Amino acid sequence: MNHQTPSGWPGTSLATINVRNLRLRTFIGFNPEETTKRQDVVINLEIDYAIAGQVLDDRVEDALDYKALTKAVIGHVEDGRFLLLEKLVADVLGICSAHPAVRRARVTIDKPHALRFADSVSLALEYQHGQAHQLRLLEKAS
């Protein structure tokens, strides 16, 4: 069966990849117990990238490889040590925004049970193409 792209397809558009609730363990924090014991973090990624009509024709080479991107995030987080949640989120955002087709990326990381009476503490940063090196702090709960 030969797939035809829809008539009027503009040629380039944005696709959004969401990776939800990626649960990892890392060293995060600066209190003595945090430097010796890994803690859970929950990572959510939202990545908008430019796609061309060829992706709709099932051309793998024209798509953003979200499996490779997620593996890079996993390796960085699990092998790293971070004093601040801000640093961890910024590093993951850097990984997510490195591909030239990425137009926008948003990373939110939760640190469950960081506060006694809260489910988690989270921080989010966003990257916008054309605003390189200008991370925008969207949310911070502490």
N, C-alpha and C positions, 0 to 999 in steps of 0.2 A: 504494500500500500504506500503510495507516494503522498507525503504530507505537503500541503501547500500553506504558505503563510497567509494570514488573513489579508484581504485587499485593504489598502489604506494603511498597512503597517508602516509606522513612521521611519523604520530603519534602525533607530536606536532608542532604547527606553531604559528604565531602571527596574531592576529586580531586587527584591529584599530577601535576604537570608536571615532567618532567626534560629539561633541555637539557644534552647531554653533549658535552664536548670542543670547546667554542667556542674556536677558535684566533684570537687577535688579536695586534696589535703595539701597544706603548705605551712611553712613557718611564717606567721604573720603576727606582728606586734613587738613591743619592746619590754614588756614586763618580764621578769625572770622566768616564770612558767611558760610564757609564750615563745621564748627563745629556745626552749628545749623540747617542746611537744608540738607536733603538727596539729593544725586546726582545720576544720571544715570551712570551705568557702563554696558559694553557689554563684555561678557565672552565667549571665545572660548577655548574648550578643545580638545586635541588630545591624546588618550591613547592607547598604544600598549600593549596587554596582551597575555600571552601564552594560547593557547587553545589546547585541546586534541581532538581526533577524536570523543569522545562522544558528544561534542557540536553539531557536524554535525548530530547527531542522535536525536536532539531536547531535550537534557537533560538540563533543566533549571538550575539545581544545579551546573553545570559545567561552566556556563557562568558568566561573570562579570555583576553585577546588576547595569546597568548605571542609572536606575531610582533612586535607593537608593543613589548612588554616587551624582547624580545631586541634590537630596533633601538635602543632607548634605552640598553641596556647597551653595545652596540657603539659608539655615538656618544660616550658618556661615556668609555669606556676609550681609544678611539683618539684622541680629541681632548684627553685629559688628560695631566698630568704628575704623577707620584707618587713621593715619596721612599721611602715604606714600603709593603710588601705589605699591612699591616694597614689602611691608609687606603684602598687600592684595593678590598679585600674589603668593608670597611664601606660604601663608596659604592655598590658593586654590590648589596649586601644592602638598602640603602635603596631602590634602584630596584625591587628584587624584592618588597619588602614594602609598597610604597606603596598598592597597590590595597586597598580596604576588605574585599574578600572573602578576602584572604590570611590564613591562620591560622598558618602556619609557613613559613619559608623558610630554606634552608641554601645558602650559597655557598662553594665551594672554588675557590681559584685556585692553579694551579701556575706556578712560574717555572722553566722547563726550563733545565738547565745552569747554574744559579746557583752550584752548588758543583762543584768539579772532579771528584770521584769519585761524584757522585750524579746520578740521572736528572733530579731536580727538587727544588725546595723548595716546599712547599704550606702554605697557611693556610686555615682554614675558620672561618666565623662563622655563627651561627644566630639567627633572630628567632622569637619565639613571641608570638602575639597576646595582648594583655593585659600583656605585659612590655615595652612600648615603651621605647625609650631604654636598654634593658639588653641589649646584645649579649653573647652568651655565647661565649667563646673555646673552640672544641672541639678543635682540633688546631693545633699549631704545630711545624713541623720547621725547624730552622735549622742 
